[in-house]
Amino acid sequence: MRLTDNDFQLFGLPQTQAQARADIDARWKALQAEVHPDRFAAEGAAAQRVAMQWAMRVNEAYQRLKDPLKRAAYLCELRGAPVQAENNTRMPAAFLMQQMEWREALDDASSESALEALDDDAAQAETAALAQAQCLLDDNNDAPAAAAQVRALMFIQRFRSDIDQRLATQEDIAGQTARTK
């Protein structure tokens, strides 16, 4: 193990999008047990500082590997096609049209059931987009196309977050209404 290893090397995992979460979790626990600063308490402050660096590095890698979207973005970067979501917002016209339709539907949604139906639709699109990203990365080795797919996934996740906020707002309003009766 070296601090300069990429996340997959550090965790002893293949550099693929397809990963079993249980494997990632198990490897994280084993690595944490190996590098935890408490194991080095008898070796002095310097050894504990190094162990702390290792523990932080392991946690950082775990955060990227456990999340399919972050993992896909990381793989794109490792393969020379960084996502660059802040600089590159190009999307296919069909995806942009879908986004506009979803946004209009969100603006028009007046009930919890309408919001949940919209979220179900977005969740299905997210699942399909993740599967496509996995295919592009693992089967086609097409990191530039996968980076575009990751950008689309970021839009979908942001949209789903907006739906969650609207649902929470509706729940707050319903709770306030119930208390005033």
C-alpha positions in Angstrom: 0.0 0.0 0.0 1.2 3.4 -1.0 -0.5 6.8 -0.4 -0.1 7.4 -4.1 -2.1 4.3 -5.1 -5.4 5.0 -6.8 -8.5 4.1 -4.9 -8.9 0.8 -6.6 -5.3 -0.2 -6.0 -5.6 0.9 -2.4 -8.7 -1.3 -1.9 -7.4 -4.2 -4.0 -10.3 -3.9 -6.4 -10.5 -4.1 -10.2 -10.7 -0.8 -11.9 -14.3 -1.3 -13.1 -17.6 0.4 -12.5 -19.3 -2.9 -11.6 -18.5 -3.4 -7.9 -20.3 -5.1 -5.1 -21.0 -2.7 -2.3 -20.4 -5.5 0.3 -16.9 -6.0 -1.1 -16.1 -2.3 -0.9 -17.5 -2.1 2.7 -15.6 -5.2 3.8 -12.3 -3.9 2.3 -12.9 -0.5 4.0 -13.3 -2.1 7.4 -10.2 -4.2 6.9 -8.2 -1.2 5.8 -9.5 0.9 8.7 -8.5 -1.8 11.2 -5.0 -1.9 9.6 -4.4 1.8 9.7 -6.4 3.1 12.6 -4.3 5.6 14.7 -5.2 3.8 18.0 -3.1 0.8 16.8 -0.1 3.0 16.8 -0.5 4.7 20.2 2.5 2.9 21.7 4.7 4.1 18.7 4.5 7.8 19.4 3.0 10.9 17.9 4.7 10.7 14.6 3.4 7.1 13.9 -0.1 8.2 14.9 0.1 11.2 12.5 1.1 8.9 9.7 -1.7 6.5 10.7 -4.1 9.4 10.7 -3.0 10.3 7.1 -3.7 6.7 6.1 -7.0 6.6 7.8 -8.1 9.8 6.0 -6.8 8.5 2.7 -8.8 5.2 3.2 -11.9 7.2 4.1 -11.6 9.4 1.1 -11.2 6.4 -1.2 -14.2 4.7 0.4 -16.4 7.8 -0.2 -15.6 7.7 -3.9 -15.8 3.9 -4.4 -19.1 3.3 -2.5 -21.1 5.8 -4.5 -21.7 4.6 -8.1 -21.8 8.1 -9.5 -18.6 9.2 -7.8 -16.9 5.9 -8.8 -17.9 6.5 -12.4 -16.6 10.0 -12.4 -13.3 8.8 -10.8 -12.9 6.1 -13.4 -13.4 8.6 -16.2 -10.7 10.8 -14.6 -8.3 7.8 -14.3 -8.9 7.0 -17.9 -8.1 10.5 -19.1 -11.6 11.9 -19.5 -12.4 14.0 -16.5 -16.1 14.9 -16.2 -15.5 18.6 -15.8 -19.1 19.2 -14.9 -18.5 22.8 -13.9 -17.0 23.7 -17.3 -18.8 21.3 -19.6 -22.6 21.2 -19.6 -23.1 19.9 -23.1 -26.0 17.4 -23.3 -27.8 15.6 -26.1 -30.9 17.5 -27.2 -33.2 14.6 -26.1 -31.8 14.7 -22.6 -32.3 18.5 -22.4 -35.9 18.1 -23.6 -36.4 15.5 -20.8 -35.0 17.9 -18.3 -37.3 20.6 -19.4 -40.3 18.3 -19.3 -39.3 17.2 -15.8 -38.8 20.8 -14.6 -42.2 21.8 -16.0 -43.8 18.8 -14.3 -42.1 19.7 -11.0 -43.4 23.2 -11.3 -46.9 21.9 -12.0 -46.9 19.2 -9.3 -49.4 20.1 -6.7 -49.7 16.8 -4.7 -47.4 14.4 -3.0 -48.5 11.6 -5.3 -47.6 13.7 -8.4 -44.1 14.4 -6.9 -43.6 10.8 -6.0 -44.6 9.7 -9.6 -42.1 12.2 -11.0 -39.4 10.9 -8.6 -40.2 7.3 -9.7 -39.7 8.4 -13.4 -36.4 10.1 -12.6 -35.2 7.1 -10.5 -35.8 4.8 -13.5 -33.9 7.2 -15.7 -31.1 7.3 -13.1 -30.9 3.5 -13.0 -30.8 3.3 -16.8 -28.1 6.0 -17.0 -26.0 4.2 -14.3 -26.3 1.0 -16.3 -25.3 2.8 -19.5 -22.3 4.4 -17.7 -21.2 1.0 -16.5 -21.4 -0.5 -20.0 -19.5 2.5 -21.4 -16.7 2.1 -18.8 -16.5 -1.7 -18.4 -17.5 -3.1 -21.7 -16.7 -0.4 -24.3 -13.8 1.4 -22.5 -15.3 4.7 -23.7 -14.4 7.1 -21.0 -15.3 10.3 -22.9 -18.9 8.9 -23.5 -19.0 7.8 -19.9 -18.1 11.3 -18.7 -21.0 12.7 -20.7 -23.2 10.1 -19.1 -21.9 11.0 -15.6 -22.8 14.7 -16.3 -26.3 13.6 -17.2 -26.5 11.6 -14.0 -25.5 14.6 -12.0 -28.4 16.5 -13.5 -30.7 13.7 -12.6 -29.5 13.5 -9.0 -29.9 17.2 -8.6 -33.4 17.0 -10.0 -34.3 14.2 -7.6 -32.9 16.3 -4.8 -35.2 19.2 -5.9 -38.1 16.7 -5.7 -37.1 15.7 -2.2 -37.0 19.3 -1.1 -40.5 19.9 -2.5 -41.8 16.8 -0.8 -40.2 18.0 2.5 -41.8 21.4 2.0 -45.2 19.8 1.5 -44.8 17.7 4.6 -43.9 20.8 6.6 -47.0 22.6 5.3 -49.1 19.5 6.1 -47.7 19.3 9.6 -48.3 23.0 10.3 -51.8 22.8 9.0 -52.5 19.8 11.2 -51.2 21.7 14.3 -53.4 24.7 13.7 -56.6 22.6 13.6 
